[in-house]
Amino acid sequence: MERDANYQLRKMFGCDAAYLEGLLYLVVADRDAPWNGVMVCTSQEHHAALMADVPGLLVHPTLGKWLYLPQTDEAFESQASTLVAMALARDARMGVTPKPKASRRKSWRTAD
């Protein structure tokens, strides 16, 4: 994904989040399950179609609107590559608009 001019890598909860043209597409996590694999940023209406195209996908047990490809899946490498290709092709079933960051309150130490 790094070769795409519109790619941005950001940290999200200690994971790597992949953005294309401002949309959040994939999150890669390397922790204990269910935070060990690739999370597909999508909406529930696209779950069935994406799961048919990428058989290793599961509904994420914590983030029910996203799908999850566990790193323990036998076909993880090939299916993760498929997900990256789908994201780069701007598959309309993938990608969500991130919520804006909450503005931080001024610290009492900050001068006006």
PyMOL CGO cylinders between C-alpha atoms (Angstrom):
from pymol import cmd
from pymol.cgo import CYLINDER

trace = [
    CYLINDER, 0.00, 0.00, 0.00, 2.97, 2.29, 0.62, 0.3, 1, 1, 1, 1, 1, 1,
    CYLINDER, 2.97, 2.29, 0.62, 3.38, 2.86, -3.13, 0.3, 1, 1, 1, 1, 1, 1,
    CYLINDER, 3.38, 2.86, -3.13, -0.03, 4.51, -3.39, 0.3, 1, 1, 1, 1, 1, 1,
    CYLINDER, -0.03, 4.51, -3.39, 0.35, 8.29, -3.33, 0.3, 1, 1, 1, 1, 1, 1,
    CYLINDER, 0.35, 8.29, -3.33, -2.79, 8.62, -1.18, 0.3, 1, 1, 1, 1, 1, 1,
    CYLINDER, -2.79, 8.62, -1.18, -1.67, 6.10, 1.47, 0.3, 1, 1, 1, 1, 1, 1,
    CYLINDER, -1.67, 6.10, 1.47, -1.19, 7.17, 5.07, 0.3, 1, 1, 1, 1, 1, 1,
    CYLINDER, -1.19, 7.17, 5.07, -0.09, 5.00, 7.98, 0.3, 1, 1, 1, 1, 1, 1,
    CYLINDER, -0.09, 5.00, 7.98, -1.27, 6.09, 11.41, 0.3, 1, 1, 1, 1, 1, 1,
    CYLINDER, -1.27, 6.09, 11.41, -1.24, 4.52, 14.83, 0.3, 1, 1, 1, 1, 1, 1,
    CYLINDER, -1.24, 4.52, 14.83, -4.58, 3.52, 16.30, 0.3, 1, 1, 1, 1, 1, 1,
    CYLINDER, -4.58, 3.52, 16.30, -4.71, 1.94, 19.75, 0.3, 1, 1, 1, 1, 1, 1,
    CYLINDER, -4.71, 1.94, 19.75, -1.14, 0.66, 19.28, 0.3, 1, 1, 1, 1, 1, 1,
    CYLINDER, -1.14, 0.66, 19.28, -1.99, -0.91, 15.91, 0.3, 1, 1, 1, 1, 1, 1,
    CYLINDER, -1.99, -0.91, 15.91, -1.12, 0.18, 12.37, 0.3, 1, 1, 1, 1, 1, 1,
    CYLINDER, -1.12, 0.18, 12.37, -4.04, 1.80, 10.55, 0.3, 1, 1, 1, 1, 1, 1,
    CYLINDER, -4.04, 1.80, 10.55, -3.98, 2.13, 6.75, 0.3, 1, 1, 1, 1, 1, 1,
    CYLINDER, -3.98, 2.13, 6.75, -5.77, 5.11, 5.21, 0.3, 1, 1, 1, 1, 1, 1,
    CYLINDER, -5.77, 5.11, 5.21, -6.35, 5.78, 1.53, 0.3, 1, 1, 1, 1, 1, 1,
    CYLINDER, -6.35, 5.78, 1.53, -7.67, 9.18, 0.46, 0.3, 1, 1, 1, 1, 1, 1,
    CYLINDER, -7.67, 9.18, 0.46, -8.69, 9.89, 4.05, 0.3, 1, 1, 1, 1, 1, 1,
    CYLINDER, -8.69, 9.89, 4.05, -10.73, 6.70, 4.51, 0.3, 1, 1, 1, 1, 1, 1,
    CYLINDER, -10.73, 6.70, 4.51, -9.72, 4.04, 7.02, 0.3, 1, 1, 1, 1, 1, 1,
    CYLINDER, -9.72, 4.04, 7.02, -9.44, 0.69, 5.19, 0.3, 1, 1, 1, 1, 1, 1,
    CYLINDER, -9.44, 0.69, 5.19, -7.37, -1.79, 7.19, 0.3, 1, 1, 1, 1, 1, 1,
    CYLINDER, -7.37, -1.79, 7.19, -5.94, -2.08, 10.69, 0.3, 1, 1, 1, 1, 1, 1,
    CYLINDER, -5.94, -2.08, 10.69, -3.10, -4.51, 11.39, 0.3, 1, 1, 1, 1, 1, 1,
    CYLINDER, -3.10, -4.51, 11.39, -2.69, -5.75, 14.95, 0.3, 1, 1, 1, 1, 1, 1,
    CYLINDER, -2.69, -5.75, 14.95, -0.04, -7.99, 16.50, 0.3, 1, 1, 1, 1, 1, 1,
    CYLINDER, -0.04, -7.99, 16.50, -1.40, -8.80, 19.95, 0.3, 1, 1, 1, 1, 1, 1,
    CYLINDER, -1.40, -8.80, 19.95, -3.49, -11.53, 21.50, 0.3, 1, 1, 1, 1, 1, 1,
    CYLINDER, -3.49, -11.53, 21.50, -6.66, -12.63, 19.70, 0.3, 1, 1, 1, 1, 1, 1,
    CYLINDER, -6.66, -12.63, 19.70, -8.89, -11.01, 18.60, 0.3, 1, 1, 1, 1, 1, 1,
    CYLINDER, -8.89, -11.01, 18.60, -6.29, -8.30, 18.08, 0.3, 1, 1, 1, 1, 1, 1,
    CYLINDER, -6.29, -8.30, 18.08, -3.87, -10.44, 16.07, 0.3, 1, 1, 1, 1, 1, 1,
    CYLINDER, -3.87, -10.44, 16.07, -4.45, -10.10, 12.35, 0.3, 1, 1, 1, 1, 1, 1,
    CYLINDER, -4.45, -10.10, 12.35, -6.07, -7.74, 9.89, 0.3, 1, 1, 1, 1, 1, 1,
    CYLINDER, -6.07, -7.74, 9.89, -9.25, -5.85, 10.63, 0.3, 1, 1, 1, 1, 1, 1,
    CYLINDER, -9.25, -5.85, 10.63, -11.32, -4.74, 7.64, 0.3, 1, 1, 1, 1, 1, 1,
    CYLINDER, -11.32, -4.74, 7.64, -13.04, -1.42, 8.15, 0.3, 1, 1, 1, 1, 1, 1,
    CYLINDER, -13.04, -1.42, 8.15, -16.51, -1.80, 6.69, 0.3, 1, 1, 1, 1, 1, 1,
    CYLINDER, -16.51, -1.80, 6.69, -20.19, -1.74, 7.59, 0.3, 1, 1, 1, 1, 1, 1,
    CYLINDER, -20.19, -1.74, 7.59, -22.39, -4.70, 8.42, 0.3, 1, 1, 1, 1, 1, 1,
    CYLINDER, -22.39, -4.70, 8.42, -24.27, -4.47, 5.14, 0.3, 1, 1, 1, 1, 1, 1,
    CYLINDER, -24.27, -4.47, 5.14, -21.09, -5.61, 3.33, 0.3, 1, 1, 1, 1, 1, 1,
    CYLINDER, -21.09, -5.61, 3.33, -20.16, -8.49, 5.65, 0.3, 1, 1, 1, 1, 1, 1,
    CYLINDER, -20.16, -8.49, 5.65, -21.73, -11.35, 3.67, 0.3, 1, 1, 1, 1, 1, 1,
    CYLINDER, -21.73, -11.35, 3.67, -20.25, -10.28, 0.33, 0.3, 1, 1, 1, 1, 1, 1,
    CYLINDER, -20.25, -10.28, 0.33, -16.76, -9.70, 1.76, 0.3, 1, 1, 1, 1, 1, 1,
    CYLINDER, -16.76, -9.70, 1.76, -16.85, -12.99, 3.67, 0.3, 1, 1, 1, 1, 1, 1,
    CYLINDER, -16.85, -12.99, 3.67, -17.81, -14.78, 0.44, 0.3, 1, 1, 1, 1, 1, 1,
    CYLINDER, -17.81, -14.78, 0.44, -14.82, -13.23, -1.37, 0.3, 1, 1, 1, 1, 1, 1,
    CYLINDER, -14.82, -13.23, -1.37, -12.35, -13.77, 1.49, 0.3, 1, 1, 1, 1, 1, 1,
    CYLINDER, -12.35, -13.77, 1.49, -13.39, -16.98, 3.28, 0.3, 1, 1, 1, 1, 1, 1,
    CYLINDER, -13.39, -16.98, 3.28, -11.12, -16.48, 6.31, 0.3, 1, 1, 1, 1, 1, 1,
    CYLINDER, -11.12, -16.48, 6.31, -12.93, -13.32, 7.42, 0.3, 1, 1, 1, 1, 1, 1,
    CYLINDER, -12.93, -13.32, 7.42, -14.91, -13.38, 10.65, 0.3, 1, 1, 1, 1, 1, 1,
    CYLINDER, -14.91, -13.38, 10.65, -17.06, -10.77, 12.32, 0.3, 1, 1, 1, 1, 1, 1,
    CYLINDER, -17.06, -10.77, 12.32, -14.80, -9.11, 14.87, 0.3, 1, 1, 1, 1, 1, 1,
    CYLINDER, -14.80, -9.11, 14.87, -16.03, -10.15, 18.34, 0.3, 1, 1, 1, 1, 1, 1,
    CYLINDER, -16.03, -10.15, 18.34, -15.48, -6.69, 19.86, 0.3, 1, 1, 1, 1, 1, 1,
    CYLINDER, -15.48, -6.69, 19.86, -15.94, -4.37, 16.88, 0.3, 1, 1, 1, 1, 1, 1,
    CYLINDER, -15.94, -4.37, 16.88, -19.03, -5.95, 15.34, 0.3, 1, 1, 1, 1, 1, 1,
    CYLINDER, -19.03, -5.95, 15.34, -19.15, -3.58, 12.39, 0.3, 1, 1, 1, 1, 1, 1,
    CYLINDER, -19.15, -3.58, 12.39, -15.68, -4.66, 11.23, 0.3, 1, 1, 1, 1, 1, 1,
    CYLINDER, -15.68, -4.66, 11.23, -14.41, -7.95, 9.89, 0.3, 1, 1, 1, 1, 1, 1,
    CYLINDER, -14.41, -7.95, 9.89, -11.31, -9.74, 11.12, 0.3, 1, 1, 1, 1, 1, 1,
    CYLINDER, -11.31, -9.74, 11.12, -8.79, -12.05, 9.43, 0.3, 1, 1, 1, 1, 1, 1,
    CYLINDER, -8.79, -12.05, 9.43, -6.93, -13.84, 12.24, 0.3, 1, 1, 1, 1, 1, 1,
    CYLINDER, -6.93, -13.84, 12.24, -3.22, -14.30, 11.73, 0.3, 1, 1, 1, 1, 1, 1,
    CYLINDER, -3.22, -14.30, 11.73, -3.69, -17.95, 12.71, 0.3, 1, 1, 1, 1, 1, 1,
    CYLINDER, -3.69, -17.95, 12.71, -5.79, -18.62, 9.58, 0.3, 1, 1, 1, 1, 1, 1,
    CYLINDER, -5.79, -18.62, 9.58, -4.03, -21.15, 7.31, 0.3, 1, 1, 1, 1, 1, 1,
    CYLINDER, -4.03, -21.15, 7.31, -4.43, -18.87, 4.30, 0.3, 1, 1, 1, 1, 1, 1,
    CYLINDER, -4.43, -18.87, 4.30, -3.59, -15.65, 6.16, 0.3, 1, 1, 1, 1, 1, 1,
    CYLINDER, -3.59, -15.65, 6.16, -0.84, -14.43, 3.82, 0.3, 1, 1, 1, 1, 1, 1,
    CYLINDER, -0.84, -14.43, 3.82, -2.78, -14.90, 0.60, 0.3, 1, 1, 1, 1, 1, 1,
    CYLINDER, -2.78, -14.90, 0.60, -6.03, -13.57, 2.02, 0.3, 1, 1, 1, 1, 1, 1,
    CYLINDER, -6.03, -13.57, 2.02, -4.29, -10.55, 3.58, 0.3, 1, 1, 1, 1, 1, 1,
    CYLINDER, -4.29, -10.55, 3.58, -2.77, -9.84, 0.15, 0.3, 1, 1, 1, 1, 1, 1,
    CYLINDER, -2.77, -9.84, 0.15, -6.25, -10.07, -1.37, 0.3, 1, 1, 1, 1, 1, 1,
    CYLINDER, -6.25, -10.07, -1.37, -7.54, -7.54, 1.17, 0.3, 1, 1, 1, 1, 1, 1,
    CYLINDER, -7.54, -7.54, 1.17, -4.70, -5.13, 0.37, 0.3, 1, 1, 1, 1, 1, 1,
    CYLINDER, -4.70, -5.13, 0.37, -5.42, -5.46, -3.36, 0.3, 1, 1, 1, 1, 1, 1,
    CYLINDER, -5.42, -5.46, -3.36, -9.11, -4.81, -2.73, 0.3, 1, 1, 1, 1, 1, 1,
    CYLINDER, -9.11, -4.81, -2.73, -8.27, -1.71, -0.67, 0.3, 1, 1, 1, 1, 1, 1,
    CYLINDER, -8.27, -1.71, -0.67, -5.90, -0.41, -3.34, 0.3, 1, 1, 1, 1, 1, 1,
    CYLINDER, -5.90, -0.41, -3.34, -8.66, -0.91, -5.92, 0.3, 1, 1, 1, 1, 1, 1,
    CYLINDER, -8.66, -0.91, -5.92, -10.89, 1.20, -3.62, 0.3, 1, 1, 1, 1, 1, 1,
    CYLINDER, -10.89, 1.20, -3.62, -13.42, -1.61, -3.22, 0.3, 1, 1, 1, 1, 1, 1,
    CYLINDER, -13.42, -1.61, -3.22, -16.63, 0.24, -2.34, 0.3, 1, 1, 1, 1, 1, 1,
    CYLINDER, -16.63, 0.24, -2.34, -17.44, -2.29, 0.39, 0.3, 1, 1, 1, 1, 1, 1,
    CYLINDER, -17.44, -2.29, 0.39, -14.35, -1.24, 2.33, 0.3, 1, 1, 1, 1, 1, 1,
    CYLINDER, -14.35, -1.24, 2.33, -13.26, 2.02, 3.90, 0.3, 1, 1, 1, 1, 1, 1,
    CYLINDER, -13.26, 2.02, 3.90, -14.92, 4.12, 6.55, 0.3, 1, 1, 1, 1, 1, 1,
    CYLINDER, -14.92, 4.12, 6.55, -14.75, 7.80, 7.34, 0.3, 1, 1, 1, 1, 1, 1,
    CYLINDER, -14.75, 7.80, 7.34, -12.84, 8.17, 10.60, 0.3, 1, 1, 1, 1, 1, 1,
    CYLINDER, -12.84, 8.17, 10.60, -14.46, 10.10, 13.41, 0.3, 1, 1, 1, 1, 1, 1,
    CYLINDER, -14.46, 10.10, 13.41, -12.78, 13.46, 13.97, 0.3, 1, 1, 1, 1, 1, 1,
    CYLINDER, -12.78, 13.46, 13.97, -10.47, 13.62, 16.95, 0.3, 1, 1, 1, 1, 1, 1,
    CYLINDER, -10.47, 13.62, 16.95, -11.97, 15.29, 19.97, 0.3, 1, 1, 1, 1, 1, 1,
    CYLINDER, -11.97, 15.29, 19.97, -10.37, 18.63, 20.61, 0.3, 1, 1, 1, 1, 1, 1,
    CYLINDER, -10.37, 18.63, 20.61, -8.21, 18.74, 23.67, 0.3, 1, 1, 1, 1, 1, 1,
    CYLINDER, -8.21, 18.74, 23.67, -9.14, 21.09, 26.45, 0.3, 1, 1, 1, 1, 1, 1,
    CYLINDER, -9.14, 21.09, 26.45, -6.66, 23.80, 27.23, 0.3, 1, 1, 1, 1, 1, 1,
    CYLINDER, -6.66, 23.80, 27.23, -4.37, 22.96, 30.07, 0.3, 1, 1, 1, 1, 1, 1,
    CYLINDER, -4.37, 22.96, 30.07, -4.23, 25.40, 32.96, 0.3, 1, 1, 1, 1, 1, 1,
    CYLINDER, -4.23, 25.40, 32.96, -0.50, 25.61, 32.17, 0.3, 1, 1, 1, 1, 1, 1,
    CYLINDER, -0.50, 25.61, 32.17, -1.10, 26.88, 28.66, 0.3, 1, 1, 1, 1, 1, 1,
    CYLINDER, -1.10, 26.88, 28.66, -0.79, 30.62, 28.30, 0.3, 1, 1, 1, 1, 1, 1,
    CYLINDER, -0.79, 30.62, 28.30, -3.54, 32.41, 26.40, 0.3, 1, 1, 1, 1, 1, 1,
]
cmd.load_cgo(trace, "trace")
